[in-house]
Structures are given as structure tokens and as C-alpha cells.
Amino acid sequence: MINFDGHCYSNFNDVPQGLLSRLTQLPVHTQHLLSFKGKISLLEAQYFSIMAALRRYRVDIPMHYSLTYFQEQAVALQKYTQDLYDFQGISIKFYRKEKPSLDTIITPICFVLQFQNVPWNTVETNNLTLYKDHYIGAAAYSNLFQTNAALRNLSQVFAYENGFGAALLLNHHKRLADSSNGAVFLVNKENIQTPALPEGAQNTVIRKYLIDFIAKESKLEIVEDEIPTFSVQQAHEIFLLSEEYGWTQIEQFRKKKFDSAVSEPLRLKFTDQLVNQL
């Protein structure tokens, strides 16, 4: 079931042909959000993230795309499906209604909103591999979800083909940039490291919120940095984070096995914070 541009449908045959034809194009932008009992977590930050991304993609943003509009659309779809879970993922994909031309450079857009299952209350524990067939560009547009979406999908397929649950992605400097399952966090004895945005990491809302949370609530220092690949095996713990896949705890990389003594209490406190801010 989907919410297509403000109207809920259970069957694609019911969607107007003019809207349905937009799905033959690649989305301009995709935003993944997390909701708790129907309420979008970090709603204000997610809204401004969406608006900033759409402006960078040079589209005509409808005036009714307000702070509460997407919350209302999520509630409408939830009532339509009659599903209510504690944690749910929400995917919003934006499409151009027409191709840009010399006459119409900035084109109008529409959106598709869907619910997704996110294993937030049950931690995914995976073994990790390194994807080196292609590299992420260490540039500003790599911070947007859509830029390297195909590369992350390729790395995930590579991981599954070789019996792993997730894969790390490198930038063209051959330093750590991202993963198939979201932002990468390395827990060391004195700090927690994560690739900096100039390294090509996705600039997701939940990544920023966790960084701020660690800075305020953890005894360990949070460091956004250039991270060489050998740092992965030197870390005590590793976890991956995204609105799409939730919290992924890494159990092993090559011959190195990792603990979760710091990560698990951090996850529980962070989850409480996400719920309490609603």
C-alpha cells in the first residue's frame, strides 16, 4: 500500500496513469525516516533535510510541503493500512512530473510514501566485508542518498554473494566512507570514530542526531575523521546506523571479532531518546 502524492492506494491499477508513468523514471530524491507508533521521529530535522535536498536537485517544491504535511500523509497511510507498530521505517521518493527543458527548467514533483519494516527493537548482528570494486567520490553530492544508492546496493549484493551481512565502502582516497547499511561507527578505547562528511558519508538525520547524542551523553569522545581501512581491525566494536536498516551490530571483520559492551547500552539509551523527543 502506498500514499501517492497525497492519495492512498492499495493497488497500482487504481493509480492515475499520469502519476503511474512517473515511476518509470529514477527518483530525484529518496528520504528514509523512522516513526514510533505513527509519529515521525526527528520530524523537524527530517523536514529541513528534505527541503535542502530538493533545492539542490533544482525542482519546483510545492508550497503545501509544510513541516506537518508529511506527518499527516504518514498518518493517512497508516489509517488506510490499519497497521500500527512501535517502530516503522518510512520511505519517501520524489519524482519529476515532467522532464526539464529549455522552456521548463525547474519542473514540478510528486512523491510516493511507503512503510517499511525496520528491525529496531531486535538488533541485526552481521559479519562485515570490504567492497573494493568501485569507490565513492569524496565530494559534497556524495552526502545525498541518491548519489551513491546504486553503489550501496551493489555492495550489499556483493556481501550477500560472499556470505556476509554488510559491506564497507571506500572513497577514491581508499579511506572509509560509508556502508551498505548506513553510517559507520568504530568504538575505540578513548573515542568513537565515524567518517566525516567530506569523505563521502551520507548526511542522514539519524547520523547527525547520534553524533550529537554521543557528544552529550557518552564518556567517549565522538570524532568525525579520515579513517584508513586498517582502523577497522583496530576497533573494539563496530556498528552501522540508518533509518532504513536500523542499528546493525558487527560481530566479525576478517579474523577480528568485536564486542558490544559499549554499543548495546548506547543503543538502548539512544532509542529511549528517540522515543522521548516525540
C-alpha atoms as an extended CHARMM CRD file, in Angstrom:
* protein
*
       278  EXT
         1         1  MET       CA              0.0000000000        0.0000000000        0.0000000000  PROA      1               0.0000000000
         2         2  ILE       CA              1.2660000000        3.4780000000       -0.8870000000  PROA      2               0.0000000000
         3         3  ASN       CA              0.4970000000        7.1410000000       -0.4820000000  PROA      3               0.0000000000
         4         4  PHE       CA              0.9800000000        8.5840000000       -3.9650000000  PROA      4               0.0000000000
         5         5  ASP       CA              1.0740000000       12.3690000000       -3.9590000000  PROA      5               0.0000000000
         6         6  GLY       CA             -1.4420000000       12.6970000000       -1.1200000000  PROA      6               0.0000000000
         7         7  HSD       CA             -3.8040000000        9.8440000000       -2.0510000000  PROA      7               0.0000000000
         8         8  CYS       CA             -3.6660000000        6.3010000000       -0.6350000000  PROA      8               0.0000000000
         9         9  TYR       CA             -3.8610000000        3.2420000000       -2.8880000000  PROA      9               0.0000000000
        10        10  SER       CA             -3.7740000000       -0.4960000000       -2.2800000000  PROA      10              0.0000000000
        11        11  ASN       CA             -3.4880000000       -1.3810000000       -5.9650000000  PROA      11              0.0000000000
        12        12  PHE       CA             -1.3510000000        0.1700000000       -8.6920000000  PROA      12              0.0000000000
        13        13  ASN       CA             -4.2670000000       -0.2570000000      -11.1120000000  PROA      13              0.0000000000
        14        14  ASP       CA             -6.1080000000        2.4360000000       -9.1450000000  PROA      14              0.0000000000
        15        15  VAL       CA             -3.3110000000        4.9920000000       -9.5270000000  PROA      15              0.0000000000
        16        16  PRO       CA             -3.9710000000        7.6000000000      -12.2780000000  PROA      16              0.0000000000
        17        17  GLN       CA             -1.9250000000        6.8450000000      -15.3950000000  PROA      17              0.0000000000
        18        18  GLY       CA             -0.3290000000       10.2990000000      -15.3430000000  PROA      18              0.0000000000
        19        19  LEU       CA              1.1570000000        9.6360000000      -11.8910000000  PROA      19              0.0000000000
        20        20  LEU       CA              1.9890000000        5.9990000000      -12.5210000000  PROA      20              0.0000000000
        21        21  SER       CA              4.1410000000        6.8930000000      -15.5260000000  PROA      21              0.0000000000
        22        22  ARG       CA              6.4680000000        8.8410000000      -13.1930000000  PROA      22              0.0000000000
        23        23  LEU       CA              7.6240000000        5.5650000000      -11.6530000000  PROA      23              0.0000000000
        24        24  THR       CA              9.4000000000        4.6980000000      -14.9000000000  PROA      24              0.0000000000
        25        25  GLN       CA             11.9590000000        7.3890000000      -14.0010000000  PROA      25              0.0000000000
        26        26  LEU       CA             14.6070000000        7.3230000000      -11.3190000000  PROA      26              0.0000000000
        27        27  PRO       CA             13.5440000000        9.2550000000       -8.2140000000  PROA      27              0.0000000000
        28        28  VAL       CA             15.0410000000       12.7180000000       -7.8080000000  PROA      28              0.0000000000
        29        29  HSD       CA             15.4990000000       12.1630000000       -4.0870000000  PROA      29              0.0000000000
        30        30  THR       CA             14.7890000000        9.4330000000       -1.5290000000  PROA      30              0.0000000000
        31        31  GLN       CA             14.4010000000       10.1090000000        2.1780000000  PROA      31              0.0000000000
        32        32  HSD       CA             14.2010000000        7.3910000000        4.8110000000  PROA      32              0.0000000000
        33        33  LEU       CA             12.5320000000        8.2570000000        8.1090000000  PROA      33              0.0000000000
        34        34  LEU       CA             11.8020000000        6.4390000000       11.3500000000  PROA      34              0.0000000000
        35        35  SER       CA              8.4130000000        6.5340000000       13.0740000000  PROA      35              0.0000000000
        36        36  PHE       CA              7.3020000000        5.3930000000       16.5110000000  PROA      36              0.0000000000
        37        37  LYS       CA              3.6100000000        4.4960000000       16.9010000000  PROA      37              0.0000000000
        38        38  GLY       CA              2.7520000000        6.6270000000       13.8950000000  PROA      38              0.0000000000
        39        39  LYS       CA              4.7700000000        9.7170000000       14.8200000000  PROA      39              0.0000000000
        40        40  ILE       CA              7.7770000000       10.6180000000       12.6780000000  PROA      40              0.0000000000
        41        41  SER       CA             10.9290000000       10.7560000000       14.7650000000  PROA      41              0.0000000000
        42        42  LEU       CA             13.0590000000       13.9040000000       14.4380000000  PROA      42              0.0000000000
        43        43  LEU       CA             10.3370000000       15.4220000000       12.2410000000  PROA      43              0.0000000000
        44        44  GLU       CA             11.7050000000       18.9710000000       12.0640000000  PROA      44              0.0000000000
        45        45  ALA       CA             15.2200000000       17.8480000000       11.1810000000  PROA      45              0.0000000000
        46        46  GLN       CA             13.8750000000       15.4090000000        8.5740000000  PROA      46              0.0000000000
        47        47  TYR       CA             11.7350000000       18.1410000000        7.0070000000  PROA      47              0.0000000000
        48        48  PHE       CA             14.6290000000       20.5730000000        6.6270000000  PROA      48              0.0000000000
        49        49  SER       CA             16.7990000000       17.7510000000        5.2640000000  PROA      49              0.0000000000
        50        50  ILE       CA             14.1800000000       17.0060000000        2.5890000000  PROA      50              0.0000000000
        51        51  MET       CA             13.8170000000       20.6640000000        1.6330000000  PROA      51              0.0000000000
        52        52  ALA       CA             17.5880000000       21.1650000000        1.4000000000  PROA      52              0.0000000000
        53        53  ALA       CA             17.9930000000       18.1000000000       -0.8290000000  PROA      53              0.0000000000
        54        54  LEU       CA             15.1330000000       19.0760000000       -3.1570000000  PROA      54              0.0000000000
        55        55  ARG       CA             16.5910000000       22.5690000000       -3.5910000000  PROA      55              0.0000000000
        56        56  ARG       CA             19.9390000000       21.0680000000       -4.5860000000  PROA      56              0.0000000000
        57        57  TYR       CA             18.1750000000       18.9420000000       -7.2090000000  PROA      57              0.0000000000
        58        58  ARG       CA             16.5860000000       22.0590000000       -8.7950000000  PROA      58              0.0000000000
        59        59  VAL       CA             12.8880000000       21.1790000000       -8.6530000000  PROA      59              0.0000000000
        60        60  ASP       CA              9.7210000000       23.1860000000       -8.0480000000  PROA      60              0.0000000000
        61        61  ILE       CA              8.8120000000       22.4570000000       -4.4130000000  PROA      61              0.0000000000
        62        62  PRO       CA              5.0360000000       22.6950000000       -3.7640000000  PROA      62              0.0000000000
        63        63  MET       CA              4.0170000000       25.3070000000       -1.2040000000  PROA      63              0.0000000000
        64        64  HSD       CA              1.9350000000       22.7580000000        0.7450000000  PROA      64              0.0000000000
        65        65  TYR       CA              5.0710000000       20.7410000000        1.6190000000  PROA      65              0.0000000000
        66        66  SER       CA              4.9830000000       22.0480000000        5.1860000000  PROA      66              0.0000000000
        67        67  LEU       CA              6.5100000000       20.7120000000        8.3970000000  PROA      67              0.0000000000
        68        68  THR       CA              3.3440000000       18.8180000000        9.3130000000  PROA      68              0.0000000000
        69        69  TYR       CA              2.3250000000       17.7760000000        5.7950000000  PROA      69              0.0000000000
        70        70  PHE       CA              4.4380000000       14.6110000000        5.6400000000  PROA      70              0.0000000000
        71        71  GLN       CA              3.3760000000       13.6200000000        9.1590000000  PROA      71              0.0000000000
        72        72  GLU       CA             -0.2480000000       13.9370000000        8.0280000000  PROA      72              0.0000000000
        73        73  GLN       CA              0.4600000000       11.8220000000        4.9420000000  PROA      73              0.0000000000
        74        74  ALA       CA              2.0790000000        9.1070000000        7.0660000000  PROA      74              0.0000000000
        75        75  VAL       CA             -0.9300000000        9.0830000000        9.4010000000  PROA      75              0.0000000000
        76        76  ALA       CA             -3.2920000000        8.8980000000        6.4200000000  PROA      76              0.0000000000
        77        77  LEU       CA             -1.4810000000        5.8380000000        5.0350000000  PROA      77              0.0000000000
        78        78  GLN       CA             -1.3510000000        4.2360000000        8.4690000000  PROA      78              0.0000000000
        79        79  LYS       CA             -5.1240000000        4.6110000000        8.8870000000  PROA      79              0.0000000000
        80        80  TYR       CA             -5.5870000000        3.2100000000        5.3880000000  PROA      80              0.0000000000
        81        81  THR       CA             -3.4540000000        0.1330000000        6.0990000000  PROA      81              0.0000000000
        82        82  GLN       CA             -4.6650000000       -0.1600000000        9.7230000000  PROA      82              0.0000000000
        83        83  ASP       CA             -1.1480000000       -1.1460000000       10.8000000000  PROA      83              0.0000000000
        84        84  LEU       CA              0.4450000000        0.2360000000       13.9460000000  PROA      84              0.0000000000
        85        85  TYR       CA              3.8710000000       -0.9270000000       15.0800000000  PROA      85              0.0000000000
        86        86  ASP       CA              6.2300000000        0.5510000000       17.6410000000  PROA      86              0.0000000000
        87        87  PHE       CA              8.9780000000        1.2740000000       15.1300000000  PROA      87              0.0000000000
        88        88  GLN       CA              8.4300000000        1.5630000000       11.4020000000  PROA      88              0.0000000000
        89        89  GLY       CA             10.5180000000        2.8560000000        8.5610000000  PROA      89              0.0000000000
        90        90  ILE       CA              9.0710000000        5.3370000000        6.0950000000  PROA      90              0.0000000000
        91        91  SER       CA             10.3930000000        5.7470000000        2.5760000000  PROA      91              0.0000000000
        92        92  ILE       CA              9.5420000000        8.9180000000        0.6280000000  PROA      92              0.0000000000
        93        93  LYS       CA             10.6160000000        9.0450000000       -3.0100000000  PROA      93              0.0000000000
        94        94  PHE       CA             10.2650000000       12.2250000000       -5.0450000000  PROA      94              0.0000000000
        95        95  TYR       CA              9.8010000000       12.1560000000       -8.8310000000  PROA      95              0.0000000000
        96        96  ARG       CA              9.7180000000       14.8350000000      -11.5190000000  PROA      96              0.0000000000
        97        97  LYS       CA              6.2950000000       15.1990000000      -13.1660000000  PROA      97              0.0000000000
        98        98  GLU       CA              7.9800000000       16.1820000000      -16.4250000000  PROA      98              0.0000000000
        99        99  LYS       CA             11.4780000000       16.2710000000      -17.8510000000  PROA      99              0.0000000000
       100       100  PRO       CA             13.3840000000       19.5770000000      -17.6620000000  PROA      100             0.0000000000
       101       101  SER       CA             13.5710000000       21.5410000000      -20.9130000000  PROA      101             0.0000000000
       102       102  LEU       CA             14.6520000000       24.9640000000      -22.1550000000  PROA      102             0.0000000000
       103       103  ASP       CA             11.0850000000       26.1730000000      -21.6040000000  PROA      103             0.0000000000
       104       104  THR       CA             10.5620000000       24.4710000000      -18.2190000000  PROA      104             0.0000000000
       105       105  ILE       CA             13.8720000000       24.1940000000      -16.3990000000  PROA      105             0.0000000000
       106       106  ILE       CA             12.5670000000       23.8460000000      -12.8210000000  PROA      106             0.0000000000
       107       107  THR       CA              9.9300000000       21.1170000000      -13.0220000000  PROA      107             0.0000000000
       108       108  PRO       CA              7.1550000000       20.1640000000      -10.5540000000  PROA      108             0.0000000000
       109       109  ILE       CA              7.4140000000       16.9920000000       -8.4600000000  PROA      109             0.0000000000
       110       110  CYS       CA              5.2690000000       14.3030000000       -6.8520000000  PROA      110             0.0000000000
       111       111  PHE       CA              6.0560000000       11.7210000000       -4.1550000000  PROA      111             0.0000000000
       112       112  VAL       CA              5.4630000000        8.1070000000       -3.1530000000  PROA      112             0.0000000000
       113       113  LEU       CA              5.3330000000        7.2900000000        0.5680000000  PROA      113             0.0000000000
       114       114  GLN       CA              5.5770000000        3.7030000000        1.8420000000  PROA      114             0.0000000000
       115       115  PHE       CA              6.0570000000        1.9580000000        5.1760000000  PROA      115             0.0000000000
       116       116  GLN       CA              8.9740000000       -0.4360000000        5.6740000000  PROA      116             0.0000000000
       117       117  ASN       CA              9.8520000000       -2.8970000000        8.4070000000  PROA      117             0.0000000000
       118       118  VAL       CA             12.8800000000       -1.7500000000       10.4130000000  PROA      118             0.0000000000
       119       119  PRO       CA             14.3490000000       -4.2280000000       12.9510000000  PROA      119             0.0000000000
       120       120  TRP       CA             14.9580000000       -1.5450000000       15.5840000000  PROA      120             0.0000000000
       121       121  ASN       CA             13.9090000000       -3.4440000000       18.7070000000  PROA      121             0.0000000000
       122       122  THR       CA             15.8620000000       -6.5280000000       17.6210000000  PROA      122             0.0000000000
       123       123  VAL       CA             19.4800000000       -5.7850000000       16.7370000000  PROA      123             0.0000000000
       124       124  GLU       CA             20.8050000000       -7.2300000000       13.4900000000  PROA      124             0.0000000000
       125       125  THR       CA             24.2190000000       -8.8400000000       14.0990000000  PROA      125             0.0000000000
       126       126  ASN       CA             26.2890000000       -9.3460000000       10.9570000000  PROA      126             0.0000000000
       127       127  ASN       CA             29.7450000000      -10.2040000000        9.6980000000  PROA      127             0.0000000000
       128       128  LEU       CA             31.3620000000       -7.4640000000        7.6280000000  PROA      128             0.0000000000
       129       129  THR       CA             33.3070000000       -7.3790000000        4.3770000000  PROA      129             0.0000000000
       130       130  LEU       CA             35.0540000000       -4.7140000000        2.3070000000  PROA      130             0.0000000000
       131       131  TYR       CA             33.6990000000       -3.7240000000       -1.1070000000  PROA      131             0.0000000000
       132       132  LYS       CA             36.5130000000       -2.5290000000       -3.4030000000  PROA      132             0.0000000000
       133       133  ASP       CA             35.1060000000       -2.9130000000       -6.9230000000  PROA      133             0.0000000000
       134       134  HSD       CA             34.0320000000        0.7500000000       -7.0710000000  PROA      134             0.0000000000
       135       135  TYR       CA             34.6990000000        3.8120000000       -4.9190000000  PROA      135             0.0000000000
       136       136  ILE       CA             32.5860000000        6.6720000000       -3.5600000000  PROA      136             0.0000000000
       137       137  GLY       CA             33.6160000000       10.1680000000       -4.5990000000  PROA      137             0.0000000000
       138       138  ALA       CA             34.7210000000       12.2820000000       -1.6590000000  PROA      138             0.0000000000
       139       139  ALA       CA             32.5590000000       15.2440000000       -2.6710000000  PROA      139             0.0000000000
       140       140  ALA       CA             29.5230000000       17.2270000000       -1.4980000000  PROA      140             0.0000000000
       141       141  TYR       CA             26.9690000000       15.3670000000       -3.6430000000  PROA      141             0.0000000000
       142       142  SER       CA             28.0440000000       12.0510000000       -2.1210000000  PROA      142             0.0000000000
       143       143  ASN       CA             26.3210000000       13.2470000000        1.0660000000  PROA      143             0.0000000000
       144       144  LEU       CA             22.9340000000       12.8810000000       -0.6550000000  PROA      144             0.0000000000
       145       145  PHE       CA             21.2020000000        9.4840000000       -0.5630000000  PROA      145             0.0000000000
       146       146  GLN       CA             20.5200000000        9.2320000000       -4.2940000000  PROA      146             0.0000000000
       147       147  THR       CA             24.1070000000        9.8630000000       -5.4450000000  PROA      147             0.0000000000
       148       148  ASN       CA             25.5510000000        6.5040000000       -4.3680000000  PROA      148             0.0000000000
       149       149  ALA       CA             22.3540000000        4.4670000000       -3.9270000000  PROA      149             0.0000000000
       150       150  ALA       CA             23.2550000000        2.0840000000       -6.7660000000  PROA      150             0.0000000000
       151       151  LEU       CA             26.7570000000        1.5980000000       -5.3590000000  PROA      151             0.0000000000
       152       152  ARG       CA             25.4080000000        0.7440000000       -1.9090000000  PROA      152             0.0000000000
       153       153  ASN       CA             23.0260000000       -1.7700000000       -3.4990000000  PROA      153             0.0000000000
       154       154  LEU       CA             25.9190000000       -3.3300000000       -5.4140000000  PROA      154             0.0000000000
       155       155  SER       CA             27.9800000000       -3.6020000000       -2.2400000000  PROA      155             0.0000000000
       156       156  GLN       CA             25.0760000000       -5.2720000000       -0.4550000000  PROA      156             0.0000000000
       157       157  VAL       CA             24.6740000000       -7.8400000000       -3.2370000000  PROA      157             0.0000000000
       158       158  PHE       CA             28.4440000000       -8.4440000000       -3.1050000000  PROA      158             0.0000000000
       159       159  ALA       CA             28.2290000000       -9.0230000000        0.6490000000  PROA      159             0.0000000000
       160       160  TYR       CA             25.3220000000      -11.4790000000        0.3430000000  PROA      160             0.0000000000
       161       161  GLU       CA             27.0160000000      -13.3670000000       -2.5060000000  PROA      161             0.0000000000
       162       162  ASN       CA             30.0460000000      -13.9370000000       -0.2880000000  PROA      162             0.0000000000
       163       163  GLY       CA             28.1350000000      -14.8940000000        2.8510000000  PROA      163             0.0000000000
       164       164  PHE       CA             28.3560000000      -11.5500000000        4.6960000000  PROA      164             0.0000000000
       165       165  GLY       CA             25.6090000000       -9.3710000000        6.1300000000  PROA      165             0.0000000000
       166       166  ALA       CA             27.0030000000       -5.9440000000        5.2170000000  PROA      166             0.0000000000
       167       167  ALA       CA             29.8430000000       -4.2600000000        3.3540000000  PROA      167             0.0000000000
       168       168  LEU       CA             32.0570000000       -1.2470000000        3.9490000000  PROA      168             0.0000000000
       169       169  LEU       CA             32.5100000000        1.2860000000        1.1290000000  PROA      169             0.0000000000
       170       170  LEU       CA             35.6870000000        3.2690000000        0.4730000000  PROA      170             0.0000000000
       171       171  ASN       CA             36.1490000000        6.6550000000       -1.1860000000  PROA      171             0.0000000000
       172       172  HSD       CA             38.6010000000        7.2940000000       -4.0280000000  PROA      172             0.0000000000
       173       173  HSD       CA             41.3030000000        8.0180000000       -1.4180000000  PROA      173             0.0000000000
       174       174  LYS       CA             40.7320000000        4.4030000000       -0.2780000000  PROA      174             0.0000000000
       175       175  ARG       CA             39.5650000000        5.5760000000        3.1370000000  PROA      175             0.0000000000
       176       176  LEU       CA             36.3780000000        4.5220000000        4.9070000000  PROA      176             0.0000000000
       177       177  ALA       CA             33.3070000000        6.4360000000        3.6760000000  PROA      177             0.0000000000
       178       178  ASP       CA             30.0530000000        4.5160000000        4.1850000000  PROA      178             0.0000000000
       179       179  SER       CA             28.4750000000        1.0610000000        4.2740000000  PROA      179             0.0000000000
       180       180  SER       CA             25.6460000000       -0.8600000000        2.6650000000  PROA      180             0.0000000000
       181       181  ASN       CA             23.6780000000       -0.4680000000        5.9200000000  PROA      181             0.0000000000
       182       182  GLY       CA             24.3120000000        3.1790000000        6.7550000000  PROA      182             0.0000000000
       183       183  ALA       CA             26.7780000000        5.2990000000        8.6880000000  PROA      183             0.0000000000
       184       184  VAL       CA             29.8150000000        3.5220000000       10.1580000000  PROA      184             0.0000000000
       185       185  PHE       CA             30.8700000000        3.9330000000       13.7890000000  PROA      185             0.0000000000
       186       186  LEU       CA             34.0870000000        2.4770000000       15.2320000000  PROA      186             0.0000000000
       187       187  VAL       CA             34.2430000000        2.2180000000       19.0160000000  PROA      187             0.0000000000
       188       188  ASN       CA             37.7960000000        2.5410000000       20.3370000000  PROA      188             0.0000000000
       189       189  LYS       CA             39.2200000000        2.6910000000       23.8520000000  PROA      189             0.0000000000
       190       190  GLU       CA             39.0660000000        6.5000000000       24.0950000000  PROA      190             0.0000000000
       191       191  ASN       CA             36.7060000000        7.5920000000       21.3330000000  PROA      191             0.0000000000
       192       192  ILE       CA             34.0810000000        6.6910000000       18.7330000000  PROA      192             0.0000000000
       193       193  GLN       CA             35.0810000000        7.3970000000       15.1300000000  PROA      193             0.0000000000
       194       194  THR       CA             32.8680000000        7.9360000000       12.0970000000  PROA      194             0.0000000000
       195       195  PRO       CA             33.8120000000        9.0510000000        8.5650000000  PROA      195             0.0000000000
       196       196  ALA       CA             33.4980000000       12.8230000000        8.1120000000  PROA      196             0.0000000000
       197       197  LEU       CA             31.0590000000       14.2280000000        5.5340000000  PROA      197             0.0000000000
       198       198  PRO       CA             33.8650000000       15.3920000000        3.1720000000  PROA      198             0.0000000000
       199       199  GLU       CA             34.9080000000       11.7230000000        2.9830000000  PROA      199             0.0000000000
       200       200  GLY       CA             31.6510000000       10.8730000000        1.1630000000  PROA      200             0.0000000000
       201       201  ALA       CA             29.4230000000        9.7400000000        4.0630000000  PROA      201             0.0000000000
       202       202  GLN       CA             25.6640000000       10.1750000000        3.7350000000  PROA      202             0.0000000000
       203       203  ASN       CA             24.4150000000       13.2090000000        5.6330000000  PROA      203             0.0000000000
       204       204  THR       CA             21.4500000000       11.4850000000        7.2610000000  PROA      204             0.0000000000
       205       205  VAL       CA             19.4340000000       12.9750000000       10.0770000000  PROA      205             0.0000000000
       206       206  ILE       CA             19.8570000000        9.9740000000       12.3630000000  PROA      206             0.0000000000
       207       207  ARG       CA             23.6450000000       10.0260000000       11.8710000000  PROA      207             0.0000000000
       208       208  LYS       CA             23.8490000000       13.6550000000       12.9750000000  PROA      208             0.0000000000
       209       209  TYR       CA             21.4690000000       13.0570000000       15.8770000000  PROA      209             0.0000000000
       210       210  LEU       CA             23.5540000000       10.1250000000       17.1660000000  PROA      210             0.0000000000
       211       211  ILE       CA             26.7600000000       12.1670000000       16.8770000000  PROA      211             0.0000000000
       212       212  ASP       CA             25.1660000000       14.9470000000       18.9600000000  PROA      212             0.0000000000
       213       213  PHE       CA             23.8030000000       12.3630000000       21.4170000000  PROA      213             0.0000000000
       214       214  ILE       CA             27.2230000000       10.7410000000       21.9290000000  PROA      214             0.0000000000
       215       215  ALA       CA             28.8460000000       14.1540000000       22.4090000000  PROA      215             0.0000000000
       216       216  LYS       CA             26.3820000000       14.9650000000       25.2180000000  PROA      216             0.0000000000
       217       217  GLU       CA             25.7170000000       11.6050000000       26.8400000000  PROA      217             0.0000000000
       218       218  SER       CA             28.7840000000        9.3900000000       26.3790000000  PROA      218             0.0000000000
       219       219  LYS       CA             32.0980000000        9.4720000000       28.2280000000  PROA      219             0.0000000000
       220       220  LEU       CA             33.7920000000        8.6660000000       24.9220000000  PROA      220             0.0000000000
       221       221  GLU       CA             34.6730000000       11.4490000000       22.5110000000  PROA      221             0.0000000000
       222       222  ILE       CA             32.9640000000       11.3670000000       19.1140000000  PROA      222             0.0000000000
       223       223  VAL       CA             35.3780000000       12.0580000000       16.2420000000  PROA      223             0.0000000000
       224       224  GLU       CA             34.4350000000       12.7250000000       12.5970000000  PROA      224             0.0000000000
       225       225  ASP       CA             37.6190000000       11.9520000000       10.7510000000  PROA      225             0.0000000000
       226       226  GLU       CA             39.5210000000       10.4550000000        7.8480000000  PROA      226             0.0000000000
       227       227  ILE       CA             39.6050000000        6.7370000000        8.6540000000  PROA      227             0.0000000000
       228       228  PRO       CA             42.0680000000        4.3750000000        6.9190000000  PROA      228             0.0000000000
       229       229  THR       CA             40.9810000000        0.7800000000        6.3960000000  PROA      229             0.0000000000
       230       230  PHE       CA             43.4130000000       -0.6400000000        8.9650000000  PROA      230             0.0000000000
       231       231  SER       CA             41.4880000000        1.2280000000       11.6960000000  PROA      231             0.0000000000
       232       232  VAL       CA             38.6050000000       -1.2060000000       11.2140000000  PROA      232             0.0000000000
       233       233  GLN       CA             40.5870000000       -4.1240000000       12.6470000000  PROA      233             0.0000000000
       234       234  GLN       CA             41.9560000000       -1.9420000000       15.4400000000  PROA      234             0.0000000000
       235       235  ALA       CA             38.4620000000       -1.0110000000       16.6880000000  PROA      235             0.0000000000
       236       236  HSD       CA             36.9570000000       -2.7070000000       19.7440000000  PROA      236             0.0000000000
       237       237  GLU       CA             33.3980000000       -2.5320000000       18.4060000000  PROA      237             0.0000000000
       238       238  ILE       CA             31.6860000000       -1.5700000000       15.1490000000  PROA      238             0.0000000000
       239       239  PHE       CA             28.0810000000       -0.7150000000       14.4020000000  PROA      239             0.0000000000
       240       240  LEU       CA             26.1990000000        0.6790000000       11.4010000000  PROA      240             0.0000000000
       241       241  LEU       CA             23.1970000000        3.0070000000       11.5880000000  PROA      241             0.0000000000
       242       242  SER       CA             20.4700000000        4.1760000000        9.2150000000  PROA      242             0.0000000000
       243       243  GLU       CA             16.7390000000        4.8510000000        9.1710000000  PROA      243             0.0000000000
       244       244  GLU       CA             16.3920000000        2.1600000000        6.5010000000  PROA      244             0.0000000000
       245       245  TYR       CA             18.1710000000       -0.7300000000        8.2750000000  PROA      245             0.0000000000
       246       246  GLY       CA             18.1570000000        0.3700000000       11.8970000000  PROA      246             0.0000000000
       247       247  TRP       CA             21.1080000000       -0.4630000000       14.1580000000  PROA      247             0.0000000000
       248       248  THR       CA             23.4100000000       -3.1690000000       12.7650000000  PROA      248             0.0000000000
       249       249  GLN       CA             25.9500000000       -4.5780000000       15.2010000000  PROA      249             0.0000000000
       250       250  ILE       CA             29.0740000000       -6.0350000000       13.5930000000  PROA      250             0.0000000000
       251       251  GLU       CA             30.2900000000       -9.3220000000       15.0120000000  PROA      251             0.0000000000
       252       252  GLN       CA             33.3290000000      -10.0330000000       12.8350000000  PROA      252             0.0000000000
       253       253  PHE       CA             35.5170000000       -8.4850000000       10.1160000000  PROA      253             0.0000000000
       254       254  ARG       CA             38.0140000000      -10.8830000000        8.5930000000  PROA      254             0.0000000000
       255       255  LYS       CA             39.6130000000      -12.6280000000       11.6050000000  PROA      255             0.0000000000
       256       256  LYS       CA             38.8290000000       -9.8550000000       14.0910000000  PROA      256             0.0000000000
       257       257  LYS       CA             35.8110000000      -10.4140000000       16.3540000000  PROA      257             0.0000000000
       258       258  PHE       CA             34.0780000000       -7.4680000000       18.0180000000  PROA      258             0.0000000000
       259       259  ASP       CA             32.3540000000       -6.9090000000       21.3260000000  PROA      259             0.0000000000
       260       260  SER       CA             29.1980000000       -4.8660000000       22.0180000000  PROA      260             0.0000000000
       261       261  ALA       CA             29.7840000000       -3.8580000000       25.6550000000  PROA      261             0.0000000000
       262       262  VAL       CA             29.6970000000       -0.1390000000       24.7950000000  PROA      262             0.0000000000
       263       263  SER       CA             27.4240000000       -0.2600000000       21.7400000000  PROA      263             0.0000000000
       264       264  GLU       CA             24.4550000000       -2.0610000000       23.2790000000  PROA      264             0.0000000000
       265       265  PRO       CA             23.9320000000        0.3020000000       26.2730000000  PROA      265             0.0000000000
       266       266  LEU       CA             24.4290000000        3.2020000000       23.8640000000  PROA      266             0.0000000000
       267       267  ARG       CA             21.7470000000        1.8040000000       21.5400000000  PROA      267             0.0000000000
       268       268  LEU       CA             19.2480000000        1.4190000000       24.3760000000  PROA      268             0.0000000000
       269       269  LYS       CA             19.8250000000        4.9770000000       25.6500000000  PROA      269             0.0000000000
       270       270  PHE       CA             19.6450000000        6.3500000000       22.1160000000  PROA      270             0.0000000000
       271       271  THR       CA             16.3680000000        4.5090000000       21.4660000000  PROA      271             0.0000000000
       272       272  ASP       CA             14.8610000000        5.9860000000       24.6330000000  PROA      272             0.0000000000
       273       273  GLN       CA             15.9660000000        9.4270000000       23.4710000000  PROA      273             0.0000000000
       274       274  LEU       CA             14.3050000000        8.9490000000       20.0690000000  PROA      274             0.0000000000
       275       275  VAL       CA             11.0380000000        7.9370000000       21.7330000000  PROA      275             0.0000000000
       276       276  ASN       CA             11.1130000000       10.6600000000       24.3910000000  PROA      276             0.0000000000
       277       277  GLN       CA             11.6670000000       13.5170000000       21.9190000000  PROA      277             0.0000000000
       278       278  LEU       CA              8.3380000000       12.8120000000       20.1600000000  PROA      278             0.0000000000
